[in-house]
Amino acid sequence: MDIIFGPVFGILLIVIRLYMWVVIAQVVLSWLVAFNVVNGYNRFIATVGEMLYRLTEPALGPIRRRLPSFGGVDLSPMVLILGLIFLEMLFTRLLMKLG
C-alpha cells in the first residue's frame, strides 16, 4: 500500500505548490494591470491574464462569494493560499506516516 500512496501524495504536493504559484502570478499580474505597469490591452498580457483567470477562478469564486466585503480589497487569494498550505501540511504528514 505504501508503494502506491507515496508517489501519489508526492505528486499531489507538487500540484499544490504549482497551483500556489499560479495564484500568486494571477494576483501580481492583476496588480500590474490595475496600476498601469503593464498594458492590459497587449495581446500577450491579455492571453496570460485570461489563462491565469481561468485557472484560478474556479477556486477563488466560491471563496469570494462567502467572504464579506473589505472595502475593495480582495482577500480570497490569501484564503486560498492558506487552504493550500493546510492541504500541503496534511499530505506531508500523511506521507511521513506512510514511510
C-alpha positions as CSV (number, residue, x, y, z in Angstrom):
1,M,0.0,0.0,0.0
2,D,2.9,2.4,0.8
3,I,4.3,1.8,-2.7
4,I,1.1,3.3,-4.3
5,F,0.3,6.2,-1.9
6,G,3.8,7.6,-1.5
7,P,4.2,8.7,-5.1
8,V,0.5,9.8,-5.3
9,F,1.0,12.1,-2.3
10,G,4.3,13.4,-3.8
11,I,2.5,14.3,-7.0
12,L,-0.3,16.0,-5.1
13,L,2.3,18.1,-3.1
14,I,3.8,19.2,-6.4
15,V,0.4,20.1,-7.9
16,I,-0.5,22.1,-4.7
17,R,2.8,24.0,-4.9
18,L,2.4,24.8,-8.6
19,Y,-1.2,26.0,-8.0
20,M,0.0,28.3,-5.3
21,W,2.4,29.9,-7.7
22,V,-0.4,30.2,-10.3
23,V,-2.5,32.1,-7.7
24,I,0.4,34.3,-6.9
25,A,1.1,35.0,-10.5
26,Q,-2.5,35.9,-11.1
27,V,-2.5,38.3,-8.2
28,V,0.7,40.0,-9.3
29,L,-0.5,40.3,-12.9
30,S,-3.8,41.8,-11.8
31,W,-1.9,44.4,-9.6
32,L,0.4,45.2,-12.6
33,V,-2.5,45.8,-14.9
34,A,-4.5,47.8,-12.2
35,F,-1.6,50.1,-11.6
36,N,-0.8,50.5,-15.4
37,V,2.6,49.0,-15.1
38,V,1.8,46.7,-18.0
39,N,-0.7,47.3,-20.7
40,G,-3.8,45.1,-20.2
41,Y,-4.6,45.5,-23.9
42,N,-1.4,43.9,-25.0
43,R,-2.3,40.6,-26.7
44,F,0.3,38.6,-24.7
45,I,-0.6,40.1,-21.4
46,A,-4.3,39.6,-22.1
47,T,-3.8,36.0,-23.0
48,V,-1.7,35.2,-19.9
49,G,-4.2,37.1,-17.7
50,E,-7.1,35.1,-19.2
51,M,-5.3,31.8,-18.7
52,L,-4.5,32.7,-15.1
53,Y,-8.0,33.8,-14.5
54,R,-9.5,30.6,-15.9
55,L,-7.1,28.5,-13.8
56,T,-7.8,30.4,-10.5
57,E,-11.4,31.5,-10.8
58,P,-13.0,28.0,-10.1
59,A,-11.3,28.1,-6.7
60,L,-11.4,31.8,-6.0
61,G,-15.0,32.4,-7.0
62,P,-16.7,30.4,-4.2
63,I,-14.3,32.0,-1.6
64,R,-15.2,35.5,-2.9
65,R,-18.9,34.8,-2.6
66,R,-18.5,33.7,1.1
67,L,-16.1,36.4,2.3
68,P,-17.6,39.7,3.5
69,S,-16.6,42.9,1.7
70,F,-13.4,44.5,2.9
71,G,-13.7,47.8,1.0
72,G,-12.5,46.8,-2.4
73,V,-9.6,44.6,-1.1
74,D,-9.8,41.0,-2.4
75,L,-8.6,38.6,0.3
76,S,-9.7,35.5,-1.5
77,P,-6.2,34.6,-2.9
78,M,-4.8,34.8,0.7
79,V,-7.6,32.5,2.0
80,L,-7.0,30.1,-0.9
81,I,-3.2,30.0,-0.3
82,L,-3.8,29.4,3.4
83,G,-6.1,26.5,2.5
84,L,-3.5,25.1,0.1
85,I,-0.8,25.4,2.7
86,F,-3.1,23.4,5.1
87,L,-3.6,20.7,2.4
88,E,0.2,20.6,1.8
89,M,0.8,20.1,5.5
90,L,-1.9,17.4,5.7
91,F,-0.4,15.5,2.8
92,T,3.1,15.9,4.2
93,R,2.0,14.4,7.5
94,L,0.3,11.5,5.7
95,L,3.4,10.9,3.5
96,M,5.6,10.8,6.6
97,K,3.2,8.3,8.3
98,L,3.5,6.1,5.2
99,G,7.2,5.9,5.3
